[in-house]
Amino acid sequence: MPEPTVSAVITCYKDEQAILPMHARLTQVFTSLGVNYEIIFVNDGSPDAADAVLKQLTAKDHRVLAVEHSRNFGSQNAFVSGMQLATGDAVVLLDGDLQDPPELILAFYAKWQEGNDVVYGRRTKREGSVLVALFARAFYRVFRGVSEVPMPLDAGDFALMDRKVVKGLLSLPETDQFLRGLRAWIGFTQTGVDYVRPKRAFGRSTHSFLKNVWWARKGIFSFTFLPLEVLGYAGVVMTTSSLCVVIYLLVGTLRHPEMSYGTAIIVAMIAFFGSLNLLAIAVVGEYLIKIFEEVKRRPKFIRKAIRYGEEHYVTAEQIDDFLRRRRSYGTGSGRSLNAQPFDSQ
């Protein structure tokens, strides 16, 4: 049996300085494993000189493939773009900022060899902002509690997935994807490996607190209808309560017409129910946004160029032809990418 092939997919946005260290560390890891491998960098509209660095890298190492998007489409779509091009029996997803340590792939690979289809990194600790760490810890526990399927705690996109899992993920028609949730939803045998998530090696994080809140909303509204159900239950409770209050006031007025209950209770009830209505509209709006995004059926990303060796594919026809030949090469075939690179001629 030939040695398995492992594909590494790295998303890059403002990660110019991290590309070469990432390549060096991945090369060392895969060499120590003694496997066939390929490294796919997805430049997701990065405003820095990432494309120039990748141009030099692809010319030097035939195991490296670089994809350039027409603009920033987000890390989830960038991962999908890379997974579509991956030919490995297993695919590893990593952020390009080196916060996902490549050396953990050694443990991932061992767990995969034991028969696990998905091996994800489980963040036991986060270096950096304490507030972000607490927020993330709280989110994963809330996310797990409300999701329709069991979600692993403290697990991001960093994971090794078997070819059949990748194939399943790529078959999903969703436009607005939350991969760590879909990875759990798709099933198969999954396990985690603990690690400490380091601080960003270069530059500043591209995820602000508001961006993290956006991620949390994306995950929750993608995998649970609980907010709608809570609003339904709240509506029943509030309607019943208000009816009881009305009956109480009516009886009180009939029994004691001289007493004045004032306008305070009425104002408070109006304010309360008005706020509840606004909350309901906001929650329903979140689901409508997701429906709207799906029915538009826009592509998840647009590739501007692909670099492979000395070749640079820039026109739509060239890129489509490259993708066809890439698919005909086969995925998960175990063919040696070390000995013979993909034929780009």
SVG drawing of the C-alpha trace seen along z (x, -y; Angstrom):
<svg xmlns="http://www.w3.org/2000/svg" viewBox="-68 -57 81 59">
<polyline fill="none" stroke="black" stroke-width="0.4" points="0.0,0.0 1.4,-3.5 1.9,-6.0 -1.1,-8.2 -1.2,-11.7 -2.0,-14.6 -3.1,-18.0 -2.7,-21.1 -5.1,-24.1 -4.0,-27.4 -6.1,-30.6 -4.2,-33.8 -5.4,-37.3 -2.8,-39.8 -0.5,-36.9 2.4,-37.8 5.1,-37.4 3.7,-34.0 3.7,-32.3 7.4,-31.2 7.5,-30.1 4.3,-28.2 5.7,-26.5 8.9,-25.6 7.1,-24.1 4.7,-22.2 7.5,-20.8 9.3,-19.6 6.2,-18.0 5.3,-16.1 8.9,-15.0 9.1,-13.6 5.8,-11.7 7.2,-10.3 4.0,-10.9 3.3,-12.3 1.9,-15.8 0.9,-19.1 0.5,-22.5 -2.3,-24.8 -2.3,-28.5 -5.5,-30.4 -4.8,-34.1 -8.2,-35.5 -7.9,-39.0 -5.0,-39.9 -4.0,-43.6 -0.3,-42.9 2.4,-41.3 1.2,-37.7 0.9,-37.0 4.5,-38.0 5.7,-35.7 3.6,-32.8 4.9,-33.4 8.5,-32.8 7.4,-29.8 5.5,-28.0 8.5,-28.4 10.8,-26.8 8.6,-23.9 6.4,-21.9 4.4,-20.7 2.9,-24.2 -0.2,-25.4 -1.3,-29.0 -4.9,-30.3 -5.7,-34.0 -9.3,-35.1 -10.7,-38.2 -11.5,-39.7 -11.9,-38.7 -14.7,-36.1 -14.0,-35.0 -12.1,-32.2 -14.9,-29.6 -15.2,-30.1 -11.4,-30.2 -11.2,-26.8 -13.8,-25.4 -11.8,-26.8 -8.7,-25.0 -10.6,-21.7 -11.9,-21.6 -8.3,-21.5 -6.9,-19.1 -6.0,-15.7 -5.0,-14.1 -6.4,-11.1 -6.6,-13.5 -7.0,-17.3 -5.7,-19.6 -7.2,-23.1 -5.1,-25.8 -5.3,-29.6 -2.5,-31.4 -1.5,-33.4 0.3,-30.4 -2.1,-30.3 -2.8,-26.8 0.6,-25.1 1.5,-22.8 3.4,-20.5 0.0,-19.3 -0.5,-17.5 1.7,-14.8 -0.9,-14.0 -3.7,-14.5 -2.1,-12.0 -1.6,-9.4 -5.3,-9.6 -6.3,-9.4 -4.2,-6.2 -6.1,-4.8 -9.3,-5.0 -10.8,-8.4 -12.3,-10.3 -12.0,-13.7 -9.3,-14.9 -9.8,-18.5 -7.7,-20.8 -9.3,-21.5 -8.1,-24.8 -7.5,-24.2 -6.1,-27.7 -5.8,-30.9 -2.8,-33.2 -3.6,-36.9 -6.8,-38.7 -8.5,-37.3 -11.8,-38.8 -11.7,-37.1 -10.8,-33.8 -13.7,-34.1 -16.1,-35.0 -15.0,-32.1 -15.3,-29.7 -18.8,-30.9 -19.8,-30.8 -18.8,-27.2 -20.8,-26.1 -23.9,-28.0 -23.4,-26.8 -23.2,-23.2 -26.3,-23.6 -28.6,-25.0 -27.3,-23.2 -29.4,-20.4 -26.3,-18.2 -23.5,-17.7 -20.8,-20.3 -17.2,-19.8 -16.2,-22.3 -13.4,-24.8 -12.8,-23.5 -12.2,-25.8 -11.5,-25.1 -8.1,-23.5 -8.6,-19.9 -7.5,-16.9 -10.4,-15.3 -10.5,-12.1 -11.3,-12.3 -14.8,-11.0 -15.5,-13.8 -14.2,-16.4 -16.2,-15.0 -19.3,-15.2 -18.6,-18.8 -18.1,-19.8 -21.4,-18.2 -23.4,-20.5 -25.2,-23.2 -25.2,-25.9 -23.8,-29.3 -23.3,-30.7 -21.2,-27.9 -19.9,-27.5 -17.5,-24.7 -16.8,-23.7 -20.5,-23.2 -21.0,-21.4 -18.0,-19.2 -19.9,-18.0 -23.2,-17.8 -21.8,-15.5 -20.9,-12.8 -18.3,-10.0 -15.8,-9.1 -14.4,-12.3 -11.9,-13.0 -10.0,-16.0 -6.4,-16.8 -5.7,-19.4 -3.4,-22.3 -2.7,-25.8 -3.6,-28.4 -0.7,-30.9 -1.0,-34.6 -0.8,-35.8 2.8,-35.6 2.8,-38.6 0.7,-41.8 -2.7,-42.3 -5.6,-40.0 -8.2,-40.6 -11.0,-39.5 -12.3,-42.3 -14.7,-41.8 -17.6,-42.7 -16.3,-40.2 -16.3,-37.5 -19.9,-38.4 -20.8,-38.1 -19.2,-34.6 -21.2,-33.6 -24.4,-34.7 -23.5,-32.9 -22.9,-29.6 -26.0,-29.8 -28.5,-30.8 -27.0,-28.1 -27.6,-25.2 -30.6,-25.8 -34.1,-27.1 -34.1,-27.6 -34.4,-31.4 -37.6,-31.1 -38.9,-28.5 -38.0,-30.7 -39.9,-33.5 -42.9,-31.3 -42.9,-30.2 -42.3,-33.7 -45.3,-34.8 -47.6,-32.2 -46.3,-33.2 -46.6,-36.9 -50.0,-36.6 -51.3,-34.6 -49.7,-36.9 -51.2,-40.0 -54.6,-38.4 -54.4,-37.7 -53.3,-41.3 -56.2,-42.7 -58.7,-40.4 -57.2,-41.5 -57.4,-45.2 -61.0,-44.8 -62.1,-43.0 -60.3,-45.5 -61.9,-48.4 -65.4,-46.8 -64.8,-46.1 -63.1,-49.3 -64.0,-52.0 -62.5,-54.6 -59.0,-53.2 -56.7,-54.5 -54.0,-52.2 -52.4,-55.0 -50.7,-54.8 -47.4,-53.3 -48.4,-49.7 -49.9,-50.5 -46.7,-52.3 -44.5,-49.5 -46.6,-46.9 -46.5,-48.8 -42.7,-49.2 -42.2,-45.6 -44.4,-44.2 -42.9,-46.7 -39.4,-45.5 -40.5,-41.9 -41.9,-42.6 -38.6,-44.3 -36.7,-41.3 -39.0,-38.9 -38.6,-40.9 -34.8,-40.9 -34.6,-37.1 -36.9,-36.4 -34.8,-38.8 -31.7,-36.8 -33.3,-33.7 -34.6,-35.7 -31.1,-37.0 -29.8,-33.4 -32.7,-32.4 -32.0,-35.5 -28.3,-34.6 -29.1,-31.0 -31.7,-31.8 -29.4,-34.3 -27.2,-31.3 -24.1,-33.4 -20.8,-31.5 -18.9,-31.1 -15.8,-32.7 -14.2,-33.7 -10.7,-32.6 -8.6,-35.4 -5.5,-33.2 -3.8,-29.9 -0.1,-29.4 1.5,-26.0 5.2,-25.7 6.2,-28.1 2.7,-28.2 0.3,-31.1 -3.3,-30.7 -5.2,-34.0 -8.0,-33.7 -11.2,-32.0 -10.5,-29.4 -7.1,-28.6 -8.4,-28.2 -11.3,-26.0 -8.9,-23.8 -6.6,-23.5 -9.5,-22.5 -10.6,-19.8 -7.1,-18.3 -6.8,-18.5 -10.0,-16.6 -9.0,-14.0 -5.7,-13.5 -7.9,-12.0 -8.4,-12.7 -7.5,-10.4 -5.6,-8.2 -2.4,-7.9 -0.3,-8.8 3.1,-10.2 3.1,-13.9 6.7,-13.9 8.1,-11.8 6.0,-13.3 4.2,-16.6 0.8,-17.1 1.3,-17.5 0.7,-21.1 1.5,-20.8"/>
</svg>
